[in-house]
Amino acid sequence: MTAPTRTCIACGRKAEKNRLIRLVARDGRVCLDTRGTLPGRGAYVCAGGGCLERLARDRRGRLHRAFRGPVEPGDLVAAAEAQPAPRH
């Protein structure tokens, strides 16, 4: 059985769900969902390649589009660095 595929909202690359980092909007802020169990709309970004950095300085509204409303990115890069790398 093949793993589900998701698309990175920063670069558009498609990858297996377990190779990406899931983001969730909670109370108007974006947070990491390392376990993939938080409720709500999720969006995915590549674990490497600068995609989180790209989102942190995004001017094109990618987070707004992905979560269908205004959200604050917070410090996604620092939060991701504090978490273990996704499973491969």
C-alpha positions as CSV (number, residue, x, y, z in Angstrom):
1,M,0.0,0.0,0.0
2,T,1.4,3.5,-0.9
3,A,1.6,6.3,1.6
4,P,-0.7,9.3,1.2
5,T,0.9,12.2,-0.9
6,R,0.7,15.8,0.1
7,T,2.0,19.0,-1.5
8,C,4.3,21.5,0.1
9,I,2.6,24.9,0.3
10,A,5.9,26.8,-0.1
11,C,7.5,25.1,-3.1
12,G,4.7,22.9,-4.6
13,R,6.8,19.7,-4.4
14,K,4.7,16.5,-3.8
15,A,6.0,14.0,-1.2
16,E,4.8,11.3,1.1
17,K,2.8,12.7,4.0
18,N,5.3,11.3,6.6
19,R,8.2,13.2,4.9
20,L,6.6,16.6,5.4
21,I,5.9,18.8,8.4
22,R,2.2,19.4,9.1
23,L,1.1,22.9,10.1
24,V,-2.2,23.7,11.8
25,A,-4.0,27.0,12.5
26,R,-4.9,27.3,16.1
27,D,-6.4,30.6,17.5
28,G,-5.2,32.6,14.5
29,R,-1.6,31.3,14.8
30,V,0.2,28.6,12.8
31,C,1.8,25.8,14.9
32,L,3.6,22.6,14.1
33,D,1.7,19.4,14.4
34,T,4.5,16.9,14.9
35,R,2.2,14.0,15.7
36,G,-0.4,14.7,13.0
37,T,-3.2,14.6,15.5
38,L,-4.2,18.2,16.1
39,P,-7.8,19.0,15.0
40,G,-8.4,21.5,12.2
41,R,-7.2,22.4,8.7
42,G,-3.7,21.3,8.0
43,A,-1.1,22.3,5.5
44,Y,2.2,20.7,4.7
45,V,5.8,22.0,4.1
46,C,9.0,20.3,3.3
47,A,11.2,19.4,6.2
48,G,14.3,20.8,4.5
49,G,15.1,23.0,1.6
50,G,14.2,26.3,3.3
51,C,10.5,26.0,2.9
52,L,9.7,27.1,6.4
53,E,12.0,30.1,6.0
54,R,10.2,30.9,2.8
55,L,6.8,30.8,4.6
56,A,8.1,32.9,7.5
57,R,8.8,35.8,5.1
58,D,6.1,35.0,2.6
59,R,4.4,38.0,0.9
60,R,2.3,36.0,-1.5
61,G,-0.3,34.9,1.1
62,R,0.4,31.2,1.0
63,L,-0.5,30.6,4.6
64,H,-3.6,32.8,4.2
65,R,-4.7,30.7,1.2
66,A,-3.9,27.3,2.8
67,F,-5.8,28.1,6.0
68,R,-8.6,30.1,4.3
69,G,-8.2,33.1,6.5
70,P,-5.7,35.4,8.2
71,V,-3.1,33.7,10.4
72,E,0.2,34.7,12.1
73,P,3.1,32.5,11.1
74,G,4.8,32.9,14.5
75,D,8.4,31.6,14.7
76,L,7.9,28.4,12.6
77,V,11.6,28.0,11.9
78,A,12.7,28.0,15.6
79,A,9.8,25.6,16.5
80,A,10.8,23.2,13.7
81,E,14.5,23.2,14.7
82,A,13.4,22.3,18.3
83,Q,11.5,19.2,17.0
84,P,13.0,15.9,15.8
85,A,13.2,15.4,12.0
86,P,10.2,13.7,10.4
87,R,10.2,9.9,9.9
88,H,11.4,8.6,6.5
